[in-house]
Amino acid sequence: MPPPWKNPGTIVITGASSGIGAALARAYACPGRRLCLLGRNARRLEATAAACRENGAEVVTDQVDIRNAADTRDRLQGWDTIAPLDLVIANAGVSSGVLPDGTPEDWQTARMTLSVNLDGTLNTVEPAVDLMRKRGRGQIAVIGSLAAWRGLASCPAYSASKAAIEIYAQGLRGMLAPEGIAVNVVSPGYVHSPMSARVDGPKPMLLNADRAARLIRKGLSRNAASIAFPLPLAIGTRLLTLMPSGLAERILASFAFTVRTGS
């Protein structure tokens, strides 16, 4: 039997109502494939599902709040009972940062960002691990960010939340590989989406969501440990981590941005 990352039959994608999540759903949609999609916006989620059905995929959707661990576990277990989950993509997340008037993130905003991005990812991944361990096969992808590689003054909580889930996934990869379960870390730069549309400021090398989805799918099919793009921005971000902090902060100041509130 080929490994699950070669041709996953049943795929779960969180945050599938827009952006990378919706683009991934469309990229994977084909006859013989079952897509289980979670998203916050019912109208946009159904639009994604309709597009996937047109491409021949079987699609089920739900609006479970991934911050609710019990509900998320119940949904994944229910879907797994119908068709074993081959690939789970923990993509759902929110952005936060300095407001347009210069107001920094407050405690409540920071906690909300960490709750959705970190707790929501844990609530998605942990039940998936339990299910896949029982049969000794499966694949889990965690969508992080290049912002995880170097804390950004424009979005400290977002950077921290993505750094936490990337390190968590890196550790899981080593732990679960002997059991036949692949774990992959995806670190995108700027991708066109409702989330990035809220960002006011430089967006270097902004990618189309469909292009991002193709890069992610290609990396997952190879079971790449790290899928980071666009490459020049990934290299530049990595170099920032090797520089003295003062120099890195002066460079990053040229790319400062603000984040408008909204969904």
HUURPE-V18700 format. One record per residue. N is the residue number from 0. RES is the residue in one letter. SS is DSSP state (H for helix, E for strand, L for the rest). PSI is psi in radians with two decimals (* if undefined). NEAR is the number of other C-alpha atoms within 10 Angstrom. Layout:
N;RES;SS;PSI;NEAR + N;RES;SS;PSI;NEAR
This chain:
0;M;L;2.22;3 + 1;P;L;2.69;7 + 2;P;L;2.67;16 + 3;P;L;-0.46;20 + 4;W;L;-0.23;21 + 5;K;L;-0.69;12 + 6;N;L;1.29;13 + 7;P;L;2.30;19 + 8;G;L;-0.69;19 + 9;T;E;2.20;22 + 10;I;E;2.32;24 + 11;V;E;2.32;26 + 12;I;E;2.10;25 + 13;T;L;2.73;28 + 14;G;L;0.70;23 + 15;A;L;0.11;30 + 16;S;L;-0.26;27 + 17;S;L;3.06;23 + 18;G;H;-2.44;22 + 19;I;H;-0.70;26 + 20;G;H;-0.81;28 + 21;A;H;-0.71;29 + 22;A;H;-0.66;23 + 23;L;H;-0.72;25 + 24;A;H;-0.81;28 + 25;R;H;-0.66;23 + 26;A;H;-0.58;17 + 27;Y;H;-0.24;21 + 28;A;L;2.20;23 + 29;C;L;2.85;18 + 30;P;L;2.43;14 + 31;G;L;-0.02;11 + 32;R;L;2.45;18 + 33;R;E;2.14;23 + 34;L;E;2.24;27 + 35;C;E;1.90;24 + 36;L;E;2.29;25 + 37;L;E;2.45;28 + 38;G;L;2.81;26 + 39;R;L;-0.65;19 + 40;N;L;1.94;14 + 41;A;H;-0.74;14 + 42;R;H;-0.83;11 + 43;R;H;-0.61;15 + 44;L;H;-0.74;22 + 45;E;H;-0.59;19 + 46;A;H;-0.72;14 + 47;T;H;-0.80;24 + 48;A;H;-0.74;26 + 49;A;H;-0.73;15 + 50;A;H;-0.66;16 + 51;C;H;-0.67;25 + 52;R;H;-0.64;19 + 53;E;H;-0.50;13 + 54;N;L;0.07;15 + 55;G;L;-0.01;15 + 56;A;L;2.65;21 + 57;E;E;2.29;18 + 58;V;E;2.33;21 + 59;V;E;2.58;15 + 60;T;E;2.81;20 + 61;D;E;2.78;15 + 62;Q;L;0.60;16 + 63;V;L;2.38;17 + 64;D;L;1.98;18 + 65;I;L;-0.20;27 + 66;R;L;-0.28;19 + 67;N;L;1.81;14 + 68;A;H;-0.75;18 + 69;A;H;-0.78;12 + 70;D;H;-0.69;14 + 71;T;H;-0.74;21 + 72;R;H;-0.78;18 + 73;D;H;-0.72;13 + 74;R;H;-0.79;17 + 75;L;H;-0.71;20 + 76;Q;H;-0.69;18 + 77;G;H;-0.77;12 + 78;W;H;-0.67;17 + 79;D;H;-0.56;18 + 80;T;H;-0.62;11 + 81;I;H;-0.76;9 + 82;A;L;2.11;13 + 83;P;L;2.32;18 + 84;L;L;2.13;27 + 85;D;L;-0.66;23 + 86;L;E;2.23;27 + 87;V;E;2.12;24 + 88;I;E;1.91;26 + 89;A;E;1.60;27 + 90;N;L;-0.46;27 + 91;A;L;2.41;26 + 92;G;L;2.95;22 + 93;V;L;2.79;16 + 94;S;L;2.79;25 + 95;S;L;2.97;27 + 96;G;L;-2.95;27 + 97;V;L;2.34;21 + 98;L;L;2.80;18 + 99;P;L;-0.48;14 + 100;D;L;0.10;9 + 101;G;L;-0.05;12 + 102;T;L;2.17;10 + 103;P;L;2.95;18 + 104;E;L;2.36;18 + 105;D;L;3.06;12 + 106;W;H;-0.76;10 + 107;Q;H;-0.73;9 + 108;T;H;-0.75;16 + 109;A;H;-0.75;20 + 110;R;H;-0.70;14 + 111;M;H;-0.75;18 + 112;T;H;-0.79;24 + 113;L;H;-0.65;24 + 114;S;H;-0.84;18 + 115;V;H;-0.89;21 + 116;N;H;-0.69;28 + 117;L;H;-1.02;22 + 118;D;H;-0.71;19 + 119;G;H;-0.67;23 + 120;T;H;-0.79;28 + 121;L;H;-0.72;21 + 122;N;H;-0.42;21 + 123;T;H;-0.75;28 + 124;V;H;-0.75;23 + 125;E;H;-0.84;12 + 126;P;H;-0.57;19 + 127;A;H;-0.73;24 + 128;V;H;-0.81;20 + 129;D;H;-0.75;11 + 130;L;H;-0.75;19 + 131;M;H;-0.55;22 + 132;R;H;-0.57;15 + 133;K;H;-0.50;9 + 134;R;H;-0.01;12 + 135;G;L;0.58;14 + 136;R;L;2.68;21 + 137;G;E;3.03;25 + 138;Q;E;2.42;27 + 139;I;E;2.24;28 + 140;A;E;2.32;25 + 141;V;E;2.17;25 + 142;I;E;1.88;25 + 143;G;L;-2.30;29 + 144;S;L;2.65;23 + 145;L;H;-0.38;23 + 146;A;H;-0.29;22 + 147;A;H;-0.37;22 + 148;W;L;-0.37;20 + 149;R;L;2.05;19 + 150;G;L;2.27;19 + 151;L;L;2.31;20 + 152;A;L;-0.45;16 + 153;S;L;-0.36;22 + 154;C;L;1.21;22 + 155;P;H;-0.80;19 + 156;A;H;-0.70;25 + 157;Y;H;-0.81;28 + 158;S;H;-0.79;25 + 159;A;H;-0.73;22 + 160;S;H;-0.71;27 + 161;K;H;-0.61;27 + 162;A;H;-0.72;22 + 163;A;H;-0.80;16 + 164;I;H;-0.50;23 + 165;E;H;-0.79;24 + 166;I;H;-0.70;14 + 167;Y;H;-0.83;16 + 168;A;H;-0.63;25 + 169;Q;H;-0.75;16 + 170;G;H;-0.73;12 + 171;L;H;-0.65;18 + 172;R;H;-0.85;20 + 173;G;H;-0.63;14 + 174;M;H;-0.67;13 + 175;L;H;-0.28;19 + 176;A;H;-0.75;14 + 177;P;H;-0.29;10 + 178;E;H;0.11;15 + 179;G;L;0.25;16 + 180;I;E;2.18;25 + 181;A;E;2.48;25 + 182;V;E;2.27;29 + 183;N;E;2.46;24 + 184;V;E;2.19;27 + 185;V;E;2.18;25 + 186;S;E;1.53;23 + 187;P;E;2.74;24 + 188;G;L;-2.47;23 + 189;Y;L;2.24;23 + 190;V;E;2.34;24 + 191;H;L;2.12;19 + 192;S;L;2.93;17 + 193;P;H;-0.55;12 + 194;M;H;-0.85;20 + 195;S;H;-0.40;16 + 196;A;H;-0.38;13 + 197;R;L;-0.18;16 + 198;V;E;2.19;21 + 199;D;E;2.01;14 + 200;G;E;-3.01;12 + 201;P;L;2.41;13 + 202;K;L;1.31;17 + 203;P;L;2.34;12 + 204;M;L;0.71;14 + 205;L;L;2.24;14 + 206;L;E;2.58;17 + 207;N;L;2.47;15 + 208;A;H;-0.63;20 + 209;D;H;-0.64;20 + 210;R;H;-0.75;16 + 211;A;H;-0.74;24 + 212;A;H;-0.69;22 + 213;R;H;-0.71;15 + 214;L;H;-0.71;18 + 215;I;H;-0.80;26 + 216;R;H;-0.73;17 + 217;K;H;-0.77;14 + 218;G;H;-0.69;19 + 219;L;H;-0.61;24 + 220;S;H;-0.36;14 + 221;R;L;-0.02;10 + 222;N;L;0.76;20 + 223;A;L;2.36;15 + 224;A;L;-0.71;18 + 225;S;E;2.29;17 + 226;I;E;1.71;23 + 227;A;E;2.37;22 + 228;F;E;2.80;22 + 229;P;L;2.60;20 + 230;L;H;-0.82;13 + 231;P;H;-0.68;11 + 232;L;H;-0.64;17 + 233;A;H;-0.74;20 + 234;I;H;-0.78;13 + 235;G;H;-0.71;10 + 236;T;H;-0.71;19 + 237;R;H;-0.67;14 + 238;L;H;-0.62;13 + 239;L;H;-0.59;18 + 240;T;H;-0.30;13 + 241;L;H;-0.18;9 + 242;M;L;2.77;11 + 243;P;L;2.50;9 + 244;S;H;-0.73;11 + 245;G;H;-0.76;9 + 246;L;H;-0.77;11 + 247;A;H;-0.70;16 + 248;E;H;-0.62;16 + 249;R;H;-0.67;10 + 250;I;H;-0.80;12 + 251;L;H;-0.47;18 + 252;A;H;-0.46;13 + 253;S;L;-0.28;10 + 254;F;L;0.35;13 + 255;A;L;2.59;16 + 256;F;E;2.97;21 + 257;T;E;2.84;21 + 258;V;E;2.10;23 + 259;R;L;2.57;18 + 260;T;L;2.81;14 + 261;G;L;3.09;9 + 262;S;L;*;11
